[in-house]
Amino acid sequence: MMERGSEAVVIRTRDLTRRFGALAAVDHLNLEVTRGEIFGLVGPDGAGKTTTLRLLCGLLPPTEGRAWVAGYDVTQEAEKVRDRIGYMAERFGLYGDLTIEENMTFYADLFGLPVAERGPLMSQLLQMTRMEPFGHRLARHLSGGMKQKLALMCALLHHPEILFLDEPTTGVDPVSRRDFWAILYRLVRQGLTVLITTAYLDEAERCHRVGFLYRGRLIHCDTPERLKTGLEERCYEVLTPHRRAAREALIRMEGVISAELSGVALHVFLSPTGPSIEEVTRALNERELGPVRARPIVPSMEDAFIVLVRKAHQGMEQRHL
């Protein structure tokens, strides 16, 4: 097992790349995930999140680069990797005409789980997910949240060391999402490592570390707190009675990285070499967009994601000029 400091690295990639024709869906990805960590991959549609998971699970061969999971090379030792991971795809293959218990039995057969182990393990999983009263219900009659819990139980049947989850709570109600995360925390306390992709930035806040993907590239990776507080750009809340007109004016100003609507305010990022907030406020007032009030704030995860993606986009565009 590889080490990062005193922590065991259970997922590692080196220049991992997957191309589909001219498109680099995953572009020279260098990533490390340590044992017992919940690591979140966040990015817009088409950023390469699902392709990354499929590469790490050995379901797709890389175009170039390498990856190791649980100490094994994903390409050369794929079977050993699959024995040690659980993978829950965005559309997990549940069978609607089977009950919860029958679905679990089917997956236990696929994993070759000894019959003697099944009863205690299935009972434990049903209890952990609070699904015991519904064991004889057909899967097609389950709510979205219950289907996701069933999919999670099926992925856990063979005692994986590492769990890969591809946007597991998409379309699930807030209460079920909260329950799902409570289960993940419990599993991690028991020693599981989780790599999860999500489109929900409030979920990204629950991860130990987060990696932002954009156009197949890892553009930033850190804890949620450091992602928000470690930006070199200054973030301000700007209040004005003319929010939309003010935003249009701001995004045309030199040194303004982004200006986005947030409730009744604008969240504005200024370049460290750009104008001061006093200069920005004065410019808006001169355009009769005031009275303008501004104060420095700690950005949200969404704010940080927007500004980092914008900077990455600008950098990619400049490289192509």
N, C-alpha and C positions, 0 to 999 in steps of 0.2 A: 504494500500500500504506500502511495506517495505521501510526503509530508509537506505541509505549508506551515512553517513555524513549528508549533507543537501539536498542530491539528492534522488529522489524517485527511488527505484529499481523496475523495471517492469518485469524483468526475473531473476529468481533465481533457481539454482539447488543445491542439497545437495547429494553428493555421487551418482549421477545419473548414472545408469549402465544398459546396455543392452547386453545380451549375445545371440549368436546364436550357440548353442552347446557349444563347448569348446572355441569358439572365443568371446572375449569381444570387441564388436564393439565400445562401449562407456564404459569407465572404471573409475568409481568413479569421475565423473565430478562435480566440484564445480565452479560455474560461477555466476556472477552478471552483469546485464546490466541495465543502468539507463535510465530514460525517456529522449527522445530527442537525443539519442546517435545513431551513426552508428557504430555497433560493427561487426568486421570481424572475421570469423573463417577461418583459413588457414591451409592447411595440404595436404600431398600427397594423391593420390588415395588410398582408403581403410583406411584413418585415422579416419573415423567416423563422418565426417561433415554432410552428409545427414541423417544418423541415428539420430544424435543429433537434427536436425530440426524436424524430424518426431516424436521424443519423445516429444519435446516441443509443437508441434501442436496437440498432443493427438492421432496421427495416429498409434503409437506403444506403448504398455504398457512397462514400465521399468521392468527389472529383479529385480532390487533393487534400493533404493534411491528414492528421490522425486524431483518434479519440480513445481514451481509456475510461472504463466504467468498472468500479469495484476491483481495480487493479488489472483488468484484462483489456487487451486491444480489441476494440469493437469490430474491426474488420477481420482480424485473424482468429479471434476466439469468441465468435458471436454466440455460440451455444452456451458457453460459460457465463457470458454477460446476461443472456436471457433467463438463465436459472436464478439470477440474483436480483432481477428487477421486476417491478410491476408497472404496467403501462395502461393508462386509462385514456383512450382517445376521445376527442370531442364528441364523436358519435360512437359510443361503446356498443358492442354487439350483444345486446340483451335479446331474449326471446320472449315476445309478448304473450305467447300461448303457454308458457311455463310459469309456474309460481316462483316466488322469491327463492324458496328452498330448492326447487328443481333447477333454477338457473345456477345456483351455487354448486349443486351437485354436478351439473354438467361441466362447469369450469374446474371443479375438483378432479373430474375424470381427465380433462385435458392436461392438467398439471401433473397427473399421476400421483395425486395425494393418497397416501394409504388410508383405507377405509376406517381403520381404528382411530385415526386422527380427525376425521371429518366432523363427527358429532360434537366433540368439545370445542373445536375451532369455529364451526359454524354458529354454535350457541354463543360463543364469546363475541363474535363479530356482530351478531344480531343484537346482543345486549348493548354493546358499545355504541351502535348506531340507533338504538331505541326502535328497532324494527321487529322485535320479537312478536308483537301481536299480529303482524301482517305476513308471517311466513308462508301462509297458504293462499295469499292473494296473487292473482295473475299479474305479471309485469306490465301488461298493457293497461291495467287499471290503476297504476301508481301515478302519483303526482311527479312533477319534474324533479323536485328535491329528493323524493324517495327513489326514483330511478337512479339518480346520481349516487345515493348511498349504496344501492344495490351494486352498481358498477364498481364502486370503491371496494366493497366486500369481496367481489369476485377477483379484483386485482390483488387483493391481500392474501388470498387463500394459500399461496405457496410460500409464505413467510419471506417476502422480498426484503433485501437490504436497502434498496433505493426505489422510490416511487416516482414515476413520471406522470404528470397530470396535464392534459392539454385543455385549457379553458374549461375546467370541470363545472363551474357554476354559471356558465352562460345561460341566460333565460330562466334562472332559478330565483325564486322569491327571496327577499332579504332575510327572513327568519331561517329558511333552509340553508342559505349561504352562511349565516352565523353558526348554525349547527355543524355544517361541513367543516368549517375552520376549527371549531372546538375539537372535532375528531382528529384533524391533522395535528394539532398541538399535542394531543394525547399520544398519538403514534410517534411523534418526534421525541417526546419524553421517554418513550420505550426504546429509542435507538434508531428509528427509521430516518432516512434522509429523503427529502422531497424536493424535486424540481418541478415547478408549476408555471405554466404560461397563463396569463390573464389579461383581459382587456379592461379590468376594473382597477383604477389607480388606488381606490380605497383598500382594495385587497392587497395591492403591492405594499401598502404600509404595514401589513401584518407579517411580511416576510422578514427574515433576518438580514438578507441582502437582496438587492434588486439589480438586474442588468437591463439596460435600455437597448433594444435592438431597432435599427433603422436601415432599411435596404440591405438586410443581411449582415450588417456590421454592428458589433458591440460598441456603442458610442460612450457609455458610461456605466460603471459598476461600483456600488457602494451600499452602505446601510441606508435605509430610508431617511434617517435623521441627517446623515452627512450629505446625502443627495440634495436635501433641502437647504442646508446651512453652509455647504461648501462651495457654492457657486461664486465665481468672481464677479458676476453681474449683480448690480444692486436692484432690489425689488421694492416697489412702492405700491401702496393703495392710493388710487386717485379718484376723488369724488367730484363730480360735475353734473349739472342738470342736463348736459348735452352729451351723454356718454358715447353714442354712436358717431356723432360728428367729431368728438374729441379723439376717438380711436382712429378714425380716418386720418386726422391731422398728425397724430402721434406716430403712426407706422410710416409716415413720409419723412419724419425727422431723422437727421443724421445722429447716430449713436443710440437710437431706441431699438433694442433687440426685438422686443415684442410688446404688444398691448392687447390684452384680452379682457372681454367682459367677464365679470365675476359677481353675480348678484346685482346689487345697486352700484357697484364700483367697477373700476378698471384696475387690473393688475399689470403694472408696467415694469419691464426690465430695462435698465440703462447700462450701456457699456461702461467699464471702468475708465475708459479714455474719452467717454462721451460727455454730454452736457450734464450739469447738475440738475437736481430736481427743481431748484428755484428757477433755473432758466427754462425748464420745461413748463412749469406752472405759469411763468410770465408769458411765454409764447402762446399758451392756450387762452389766457385772459385777454391778450392783445387781439386774438381772433374772435373775441366776444363769445367764448365758450365757457365762461365762468359764471359765478365765482368757483374757483378751483381750490380744493383742499387736498393735500398729499401728506402721507406719512410712510416711513419705512416699515416693512413687514417681513416676517419669515415666510417664504413662499410655500405653497402647498406642493404635494407630490405632482399634481397636475401641472402647476406652474413650472416646476423644475423640468418635467418631461417636455413641455411645449418649447421651452427655451433651448434645451439641449438638442431636440430634434431640429429646431430652426437653425441652430449653429451648424449642426452636422450637414443639413441640406445645403447651406450656403458654402460650406467647405467643399462638398462634393461638386457643386456647380462650378466653383472657381477652378477645381482641378481639371474639369472638362473643357475649360475655355482655352 
